[in-house]
Amino acid sequence: MIKFFGFTKKKRITINKLSSKYVADLDDVIEKSFSDIVEFINESNKFKISPNININDSSWLKLIVFSANNFLIKNHFSENKTEKIHNIVFDLQAKLINKDQEIGTSRLTDNINFFNQKFEEIGVIERTMAVCIFEKCSLNKFQDKLFQQKNDPNPIFIKELSNYLKLFLFNWGDVISNYKIES
């Protein structure tokens, strides 16, 4: 009844604060979970030998997770708000990718284009993230000969990784239900 009359208990948040919170939350989740993702890949029995992915550089995972989540923003906001959020978020994420803003911007732009191209082929966000990781980490050379020759990722590995990557998707529904977003 209260919502009927226009009264809500939603907290107010500006696009700037929301964008900062979004980037900080994603970065925090990536940093805390990066070693788990690397361990999952390195210890997967779907590879004939371990890829031995370096645990010291999380920027490749950030690029993929940021690109996927940024892609989803348009599903939750008007075109105007989406553009404002994208502009703020892009600068914040580029700084996290590389201290040199120009390098961070270039890497993020390239990865967004790569992700968008893969999404057009695949059409499922989590699977696209998994395939991007597979390609960015050059995992094909660690597969059995059959998959290597096909130059195709093992579908079981991609499914397992996709299920794991669902945890990296930002919960916009929760934000929208709890906050009134102001320009």
N, C-alpha and C positions, 0 to 999 in steps of 0.2 A: 504494500500500500504506500509506503514511504517513497519508493522509486516512482510510483505512479504520479506523484506530485512534483517530481523533479529533485527530491532530496536524496542524496546518496551519501554513503559513508566512505567514498573513495578519497584517498589522499591525492593531493595535487603534486605533480612533478613536471618540471620543464623538460623540453626536448634535450637541452644541454645536459641536464643532470641524468636523465634517462639514458642518453647515449654514453655518458661516462660510466654509469653503473653497468650497462650492458657490456661494454668493452672490458671493464675491470672484472666482472663476473666470469665472462668467457675466458679471459686470460688466467684467472685464478684456477678454474676447472682444468684448463689445459696443463698448467704448471703442476698441479697436484696429481694429475692422471697420466702425464706423459710417460713416466717410467713404466706404468702398467701397460700402455699401448705398445711400447717398445718391447717389453717382455713378452706380450702376447704374440707379436710378430716374430720375434727371434726364436721363441720356443714352439711355434706352430709345427705340428707334425705334417702339415701340408707341403712343407719344403723339404727337399732331399738333404740340404745343409742349411744351417742357420744363416740368415742374412747379416747377423751381427750389426744391426743398426746402432749408430752412435747415440748414447743416452745424453750427451752433453749439449745438443742443439735441438731445441723444440720448435724452431721457427718454421720448419716445413709443416708440422702439424698445425701450428697457429694459422698459417696461410690457408690451409684446407678448411679448418673449422670456421675461421672468420668468413671465408668466401661462401660457405654453405649457409651460415646463419644470416649473413647480409643478403643473400639471395631470397631468404624467406621473409624479410621485413615487409616487402610489398604486399604480402598476403594479409597483413594486419593493420595497415594504415592507408590513409588517403595518399594520393600521388604527391601532394604538397608536403605532408609530414614525412613520407618516405624519403623524398629528396633531401629534406633538412637533416634527417637522421643519418642518411648515407654520407652526406658531406662531413658531418662532425665525426662520425664513427671512422670513416676512412683515414682521416688525419691521425686520430688516436691510435688506430691499429698499425698504421705505417711506422709510427714511432716505436711501437713494440716489436715490430719485425726487424728494424735496424735503427740504430741510434742516428745514422745519417738519414734524414727525412727523404732525400731524393732517392736513395737506394731502396728504402722501405716502400716508398710510393711506387717505384718501378716494379719491385717484386710482387707487391700486392695487386697492382693492375694486371700484370702478366698472369698471376694465379687466378684472379677473378675471371679473366677471359678464358683460361684453360678450364676452370670449373664450369662456367656457363656452356662451353662447347660440349663437355662431357655430359652435363645434365640434359642437353638437347638429345643426345644419343640414348641415355639411360632412363631418364624421367623419374627416378626415385632418389630423393635427397641422400639418404643414408648409403645406398648402393653407390651413388656417384662419389660420395666422400671416400668410400672404401676403394673404388677403382682409381681415384686420384692418388691415394696413398700408395697403392700398388705400383702405379706408374712413376710417381715422384721418387719412390725408394728403389726403383729398378728391381722389383722382386721377381720378374719373369725368369731371370737367370738362375734362381734358386729352386725353381719348380722341377717336377718330373719332366722327362723329355717330351712326353705327349703334349703337355700344356705349353712347354717352351716352343715346340714346333708350331703349335697353333697360334702362339703369341697371345694367349688368352689366360686370364687369371683363373685359378681353380675356383669353381663356383661355390664350393663348400667353404673355402677360406673367405671369400668375399661375403658370403652370408653371415658367417661368424663375426667377421670384422664389422659388418653393417650393424649387427645387433649391438655390438659394443659402442659404436659411434652414435647411436640414438641418444646416448647419455650426454652427448656434447651439443645437443640442440637446445637453444634458449627457449624458455617457456613464455612466449609472448601472451598466451591466453591468461596466464596468472597475472602478468603485469597489467594487461588491459582490464581485467576484472577488479583489480585492487587500486588502480591509479587513474586519475583524470589527467591526461597528457595535454599540457599547454605549450603553445609556441614560444 
